Amino acid sequence: MNVIEIKPGIFWTGAVDWAVRDFHGYVTPSGTTYNNYLIMDDEPTLVDTVKHDFVEVGVSNIRSLIDPSKIKNIVINHIENDHLGSLDRIMELSPSATIYTTKRGRQGIDRFFDTASWNIKEVKTGDTLKTGKYTLRFVETPMIHWPDSMMTYVEGAKLLISQDAFGQHLASTTRFDDEFVAANSMTELEDSVVDYYANILMPFGKLIKSKICEIKDMGLDIDMIAPDHGVIWRSDPSKVLNMYLDMAEGKAKLQIAIIYDTMWHSTEHMTLPIMRGIIDAGVQCKVIKLRATPMSVAIKEFWKSRACLVGSPTLNNEVFPSVAEFMVHLKGLRPSDRLMGAFGSYGWGGGAVKWLYETFKSMKLPVVEPGIQVQYRLRNEDHEKCYEYGRTFAKAVKEFHEKNYGAPSSACIK
């Protein structure tokens, strides 16, 4: 991809990774991009770098605009490897450049590289860097999603370079949201935003909301948001801000995700009458079999639904391994605002459903008890019990949803 001018004198100089499918364990069926931006001002300034595998792509893009040795400033918004990985190569070409990053960003850079000859300046929220006609204003965003994270607002361009926040894992020949929607669909773009948030940013909802409100209170006039992954929001940046506020507030569909795995199909057979009971109670349902579905997709569907039923057979008095793996992922993402229940089959002692409820409670998730278990194969009376369990659970979900999420949003941005 050639460089793209996103604002007068400000260029996308990143790389498109069409082939990546495993992003530190997160499935990326549509690839991704590593975005960085070169501000061609009196003091040429590079914001972030690209993944090291694509360093020569990034350098070539920079060379098409300027001799890299003339870069005066390098802003590092986030030190994760896919954004920092090329910094040593860039510093070889721009040895006199000054690096601007947060205090924790500097600590990380010092761990990644030999920085003895580098000039690094620590910045905090409110600090500015004048590059000529533009002034960069820094906004610390710790734990969104690493401790070092910050955003850079370009005064005079109304541009917020937002590091990982508001990104999506999408490889595309389009660089802007309106171009992507015209070539694909808004549904695909929205789904990518939810997927990214659910798998990476779910634990930081309260921080995200407070930070977006803080940015609003700072009076920053934003008409473009440029994240480090995916498309740049230029047609309606408030859309992704409001999507984030909704997700940060725990908004979800009145829907139940049934996420299960099975050993000899008994647990799988339980899902069908449970699903019928849920639908007959007036709630939509999504069924996910774990070993047939990437983990990140299961996490996304969990996040989109107000409630979740987890199904597992018992193996050696424990939960089934693939279900345990799902719960480990989920526990790390620290979800809230989701009502939980469990079902499963067993041969003699049981244990999976008990394990699941203990795990839900350790995560402080609200539950509907008891769950339901079936020994060996389902008989006719078991089908009826599963159907009634689905109806009962769905009614509890409707009450939970209306009681806790029926009020208008208190988001700070309208």
VMD Tcl script that draws the C-alpha trace (Angstrom):
set ca {
  {0.00 0.00 0.00}
  {1.20 3.51 -0.83}
  {1.23 6.29 1.71}
  {-2.09 8.06 2.17}
  {-2.49 11.70 3.19}
  {-5.15 11.63 5.90}
  {-4.91 15.33 6.81}
  {-2.92 18.16 5.22}
  {0.70 17.12 5.68}
  {-0.17 14.06 7.78}
  {0.35 10.67 6.16}
  {-0.48 7.04 6.89}
  {2.83 5.20 6.47}
  {1.83 1.81 7.88}
  {1.63 -1.74 6.58}
  {-1.17 -4.18 5.74}
  {-0.79 -7.74 7.05}
  {-3.07 -9.81 4.85}
  {-1.83 -13.17 6.13}
  {-1.88 -13.01 9.92}
  {-4.48 -15.38 11.37}
  {-3.13 -15.87 14.89}
  {-2.52 -12.61 16.75}
  {-1.06 -13.76 20.08}
  {-3.78 -16.41 20.26}
  {-6.53 -14.17 18.95}
  {-7.91 -15.39 15.61}
  {-7.80 -12.70 12.91}
  {-9.60 -14.17 9.89}
  {-9.47 -10.82 8.07}
  {-5.80 -10.04 8.80}
  {-4.87 -6.67 10.23}
  {-2.92 -3.45 9.65}
  {-0.12 -1.81 11.59}
  {-0.86 1.88 11.25}
  {1.61 4.64 11.90}
  {1.56 8.25 10.89}
  {4.15 10.73 9.64}
  {3.51 14.42 10.25}
  {5.37 16.41 7.59}
  {5.76 19.70 9.45}
  {8.69 22.01 10.24}
  {9.80 19.21 12.57}
  {8.89 15.95 10.81}
  {7.35 13.67 13.42}
  {6.58 9.95 13.28}
  {3.83 8.58 15.53}
  {4.40 4.88 16.34}
  {6.16 2.29 14.19}
  {5.04 -0.95 12.55}
  {5.50 -4.61 13.48}
  {9.14 -5.59 12.97}
  {8.22 -8.08 10.20}
  {7.07 -5.09 8.15}
  {9.84 -2.67 9.03}
  {11.12 -2.28 5.47}
  {7.58 -1.61 4.24}
  {7.27 1.17 6.80}
  {10.73 2.55 6.01}
  {9.97 2.51 2.28}
  {6.78 4.46 2.93}
  {8.69 7.02 4.98}
  {11.40 7.30 2.30}
  {8.73 8.09 -0.28}
  {8.09 11.29 1.69}
  {11.36 12.20 3.37}
  {14.88 11.09 4.12}
  {14.37 9.32 7.50}
  {17.44 11.10 8.91}
  {15.41 14.32 8.82}
  {12.79 13.00 11.28}
  {13.03 15.17 14.39}
  {10.53 13.53 16.71}
  {9.15 10.04 17.25}
  {6.06 9.64 19.42}
  {5.49 6.20 20.91}
  {1.89 5.94 22.04}
  {2.10 2.25 22.93}
  {5.02 -0.14 23.40}
  {3.35 -3.42 22.41}
  {5.57 -5.26 19.92}
  {3.37 -4.65 16.88}
  {3.77 -0.89 17.31}
  {7.21 -0.55 18.88}
  {9.00 -3.41 17.12}
  {10.64 -1.31 14.43}
  {11.90 1.46 16.68}
  {15.52 0.26 16.65}
  {15.57 0.29 12.84}
  {13.97 3.72 12.73}
  {16.54 5.03 15.22}
  {19.35 3.67 13.03}
  {18.00 5.87 10.24}
  {16.99 8.81 12.46}
  {19.69 8.82 15.17}
  {19.14 12.45 16.16}
  {15.38 12.09 16.66}
  {13.87 12.68 20.09}
  {11.46 10.05 21.36}
  {8.36 11.16 23.29}
  {6.53 8.61 25.42}
  {5.04 8.14 28.88}
  {7.13 7.29 31.92}
  {6.08 3.66 31.71}
  {6.61 3.78 27.97}
  {10.21 4.77 28.56}
  {10.67 1.97 31.08}
  {9.42 -0.49 28.47}
  {11.57 0.95 25.68}
  {14.61 0.64 27.93}
  {13.77 -3.05 28.40}
  {13.31 -3.74 24.70}
  {16.34 -1.90 23.30}
  {19.78 -0.54 24.06}
  {18.77 3.09 24.49}
  {22.07 4.45 25.81}
  {22.49 6.81 22.85}
  {18.81 7.67 22.41}
  {17.22 10.93 23.52}
  {13.95 10.00 25.23}
  {11.58 12.50 26.86}
  {8.78 11.47 29.19}
  {5.42 13.18 28.71}
  {2.16 13.21 30.64}
  {-1.40 14.33 30.02}
  {-1.53 17.95 28.90}
  {2.08 18.14 27.70}
  {2.49 19.45 24.18}
  {5.00 19.30 21.34}
  {4.93 21.99 18.67}
  {6.07 20.63 15.31}
  {5.40 23.79 13.26}
  {1.90 24.56 12.22}
  {0.69 21.61 14.30}
  {0.86 21.09 18.04}
  {0.67 17.58 19.49}
  {-1.15 17.25 22.81}
  {-0.58 14.05 24.76}
  {-3.29 12.22 26.73}
  {-2.24 9.35 28.99}
  {-4.55 6.32 28.79}
  {-3.00 3.82 31.22}
  {-4.41 0.27 30.93}
  {-6.08 1.04 27.63}
  {-4.72 -1.36 27.19}
  {-1.15 -1.42 28.58}
  {0.20 0.68 31.47}
  {2.26 2.80 29.07}
  {-0.55 3.68 26.68}
  {-1.33 7.22 25.58}
  {-3.04 9.01 22.71}
  {-1.82 11.96 20.66}
  {-4.18 14.74 19.64}
  {-3.01 16.88 16.73}
  {-4.21 20.43 17.30}
  {-4.95 22.23 14.06}
  {-5.87 18.97 12.36}
  {-8.67 17.87 14.73}
  {-7.02 14.44 14.64}
  {-6.83 11.95 17.52}
  {-4.21 9.24 17.00}
  {-5.62 6.71 19.42}
  {-3.12 3.78 19.52}
  {-5.06 0.50 19.97}
  {-8.35 2.04 21.11}
  {-11.07 2.19 18.44}
  {-9.15 -0.23 16.21}
  {-10.17 -3.35 14.36}
  {-8.29 -6.30 12.91}
  {-9.08 -5.76 9.24}
  {-6.74 -6.02 6.28}
  {-8.16 -3.96 3.48}
  {-7.22 -1.81 0.51}
  {-9.43 0.86 2.10}
  {-7.99 3.18 4.74}
  {-11.12 5.02 5.89}
  {-14.39 3.91 7.45}
  {-16.58 5.25 4.62}
  {-14.42 3.51 2.01}
  {-14.60 0.23 3.90}
  {-18.38 0.42 4.30}
  {-18.83 1.22 0.61}
  {-16.70 -1.78 -0.35}
  {-18.08 -4.13 2.30}
  {-20.75 -3.21 4.87}
  {-21.32 -1.29 8.07}
  {-22.34 -4.59 9.71}
  {-18.90 -6.03 9.01}
  {-17.18 -2.94 10.38}
  {-19.32 -2.85 13.53}
  {-18.72 -6.56 14.12}
  {-14.97 -5.98 13.87}
  {-15.18 -3.19 16.46}
  {-17.11 -5.44 18.87}
  {-14.73 -8.33 18.24}
  {-11.72 -6.14 19.04}
  {-13.29 -4.65 22.15}
  {-14.50 -8.01 23.51}
  {-11.20 -9.81 23.10}
  {-8.79 -7.03 24.06}
  {-10.49 -4.18 25.88}
  {-13.29 -5.89 27.82}
  {-11.46 -5.63 31.18}
  {-11.09 -1.86 30.89}
  {-14.67 -0.70 30.40}
  {-14.78 1.68 33.37}
  {-11.42 3.19 32.40}
  {-12.54 3.60 28.81}
  {-15.68 5.45 29.78}
  {-13.87 7.80 32.15}
  {-11.12 8.46 29.59}
  {-13.59 9.27 26.80}
  {-15.40 11.63 29.16}
  {-12.06 13.17 30.15}
  {-11.23 13.79 26.49}
  {-14.60 15.42 26.07}
  {-13.99 17.61 29.12}
  {-10.64 18.69 27.63}
  {-12.64 20.27 24.82}
  {-10.74 18.48 22.08}
  {-12.43 19.08 18.76}
  {-12.13 15.71 16.99}
  {-13.23 15.10 13.44}
  {-10.96 12.11 12.76}
  {-9.78 9.17 14.88}
  {-6.78 7.24 13.60}
  {-6.16 3.98 15.50}
  {-3.12 1.72 15.20}
  {-5.16 -1.11 13.61}
  {-7.79 -1.11 10.90}
  {-9.64 1.75 9.27}
  {-9.46 5.43 10.17}
  {-12.70 7.01 11.35}
  {-13.33 10.12 9.27}
  {-16.99 10.01 8.20}
  {-18.43 9.83 11.73}
  {-15.87 9.44 14.55}
  {-18.65 9.83 17.12}
  {-19.98 6.45 15.99}
  {-17.05 4.49 17.40}
  {-16.94 6.70 20.51}
  {-20.58 5.91 21.21}
  {-20.07 2.22 20.46}
  {-17.28 2.18 23.05}
  {-19.39 4.01 25.61}
  {-22.23 1.54 25.08}
  {-19.88 -1.41 25.51}
  {-18.19 0.19 28.50}
  {-21.61 0.47 30.13}
  {-22.21 -3.25 29.58}
  {-24.89 -2.88 26.94}
  {-25.80 -6.12 25.20}
  {-28.53 -7.75 23.16}
  {-31.41 -9.46 24.92}
  {-29.91 -12.73 23.76}
  {-28.46 -15.85 25.35}
  {-25.24 -17.43 24.12}
  {-25.10 -21.20 24.64}
  {-21.42 -22.06 24.63}
  {-20.64 -25.73 25.07}
  {-18.54 -28.70 24.19}
  {-19.40 -32.36 24.21}
  {-17.75 -35.75 24.57}
  {-20.35 -38.36 23.46}
  {-23.00 -35.85 22.29}
  {-25.19 -35.94 25.40}
  {-24.31 -32.37 26.37}
  {-24.77 -31.39 22.72}
  {-28.22 -32.98 22.64}
  {-29.18 -30.95 25.70}
  {-28.63 -27.69 23.80}
  {-31.56 -28.25 21.43}
  {-34.43 -28.44 23.95}
  {-32.77 -25.72 26.04}
  {-32.65 -23.51 22.95}
  {-36.31 -24.19 22.14}
  {-37.29 -23.25 25.67}
  {-35.34 -20.00 25.43}
  {-36.90 -19.05 22.10}
  {-40.41 -19.92 23.30}
  {-39.86 -17.57 26.23}
  {-39.20 -14.75 23.77}
  {-35.41 -14.47 23.92}
  {-33.06 -14.96 21.00}
  {-30.29 -17.49 21.23}
  {-26.86 -18.19 19.73}
  {-25.30 -21.65 19.96}
  {-21.51 -22.04 19.90}
  {-19.66 -25.37 19.98}
  {-16.19 -24.65 21.28}
  {-14.04 -27.10 19.34}
  {-15.79 -26.03 16.13}
  {-15.31 -22.31 16.78}
  {-12.27 -20.08 17.33}
  {-12.00 -18.97 20.95}
  {-12.08 -15.28 20.04}
  {-15.40 -15.79 18.22}
  {-16.88 -17.50 21.29}
  {-15.70 -14.57 23.42}
  {-17.28 -12.08 21.02}
  {-20.64 -13.91 21.01}
  {-20.54 -14.10 24.80}
  {-20.00 -10.34 24.94}
  {-22.81 -9.55 22.52}
  {-25.36 -11.47 24.64}
  {-26.94 -10.44 27.92}
  {-26.58 -13.96 29.33}
  {-24.64 -17.13 28.77}
  {-25.27 -20.80 29.38}
  {-22.10 -22.87 29.49}
  {-22.42 -26.58 28.81}
  {-19.87 -29.25 29.62}
  {-19.65 -33.01 30.08}
  {-17.83 -34.26 33.14}
  {-14.40 -35.77 32.54}
  {-12.57 -37.27 35.50}
  {-14.87 -35.35 37.86}
  {-13.81 -32.10 36.22}
  {-15.03 -29.79 33.52}
  {-14.20 -30.70 29.90}
  {-10.78 -29.26 28.89}
  {-12.01 -27.04 26.04}
  {-14.66 -25.55 28.34}
  {-12.02 -24.95 30.99}
  {-9.91 -23.14 28.37}
  {-12.86 -20.92 27.48}
  {-13.44 -20.08 31.11}
  {-9.76 -19.23 31.61}
  {-9.94 -16.78 28.70}
  {-13.18 -15.34 30.01}
  {-11.88 -14.98 33.56}
  {-8.90 -12.99 32.32}
  {-11.21 -10.60 30.49}
  {-13.10 -9.86 33.74}
  {-16.62 -9.59 32.30}
  {-19.52 -8.15 34.25}
  {-23.18 -7.44 33.53}
  {-23.80 -10.95 32.18}
  {-26.14 -13.52 33.77}
  {-24.74 -17.05 33.85}
  {-26.02 -20.61 34.04}
  {-24.61 -24.09 33.40}
  {-25.69 -27.47 32.14}
  {-24.01 -30.75 31.29}
  {-23.96 -34.51 31.23}
  {-22.09 -37.06 33.29}
  {-21.51 -40.77 33.65}
  {-21.28 -41.39 37.38}
  {-19.92 -38.78 39.78}
  {-20.57 -35.51 37.95}
  {-18.63 -32.34 38.68}
  {-18.57 -30.11 35.58}
  {-21.67 -28.07 36.41}
  {-20.52 -27.61 40.00}
  {-17.08 -26.47 38.70}
  {-18.70 -23.97 36.37}
  {-20.86 -22.39 39.07}
  {-17.89 -22.11 41.41}
  {-15.97 -20.38 38.61}
  {-18.82 -17.98 37.80}
  {-19.03 -16.98 41.45}
  {-15.28 -16.51 41.73}
  {-15.66 -14.05 38.82}
  {-18.49 -12.27 40.70}
  {-20.90 -12.90 37.83}
  {-24.61 -13.16 38.69}
  {-26.01 -16.66 38.26}
  {-29.28 -18.52 37.92}
  {-29.25 -21.69 40.04}
  {-29.51 -24.58 39.95}
  {-28.12 -25.73 36.64}
  {-29.23 -28.92 35.00}
  {-27.43 -32.26 34.58}
  {-28.30 -35.44 32.71}
  {-26.75 -38.86 33.29}
  {-25.60 -40.74 30.20}
  {-28.12 -40.24 27.38}
  {-31.21 -38.03 27.33}
  {-34.58 -39.74 27.82}
  {-37.91 -38.16 26.87}
  {-38.37 -36.73 30.35}
  {-34.89 -35.18 30.14}
  {-35.84 -33.35 26.94}
  {-38.79 -31.85 28.78}
  {-36.64 -30.87 31.76}
  {-34.11 -29.19 29.48}
  {-36.88 -27.33 27.67}
  {-38.28 -26.05 30.96}
  {-34.79 -25.10 32.12}
  {-34.35 -23.01 28.97}
  {-37.69 -21.26 29.53}
  {-36.94 -20.58 33.19}
  {-33.47 -19.24 32.42}
  {-34.79 -17.01 29.63}
  {-37.44 -15.51 31.92}
  {-34.76 -14.72 34.49}
  {-32.64 -13.09 31.77}
  {-35.54 -10.89 30.64}
  {-36.12 -9.70 34.20}
  {-32.39 -9.10 34.73}
  {-32.12 -7.16 31.49}
  {-35.16 -4.96 32.07}
  {-34.32 -4.29 35.72}
  {-30.69 -3.37 35.21}
  {-30.43 -2.10 31.65}
  {-33.78 -0.58 30.80}
  {-32.81 2.96 31.80}
  {-31.45 5.42 29.23}
  {-27.70 5.57 28.83}
  {-25.75 7.89 31.11}
  {-22.96 8.16 28.55}
  {-21.10 11.45 28.54}
  {-21.24 11.75 24.75}
  {-24.55 11.92 22.93}
}
mol new
graphics top color blue
foreach p $ca { graphics top sphere $p radius 0.5 }
foreach p [lrange $ca 0 end-1] q [lrange $ca 1 end] { graphics top cylinder $p $q radius 0.2 }
display resetview
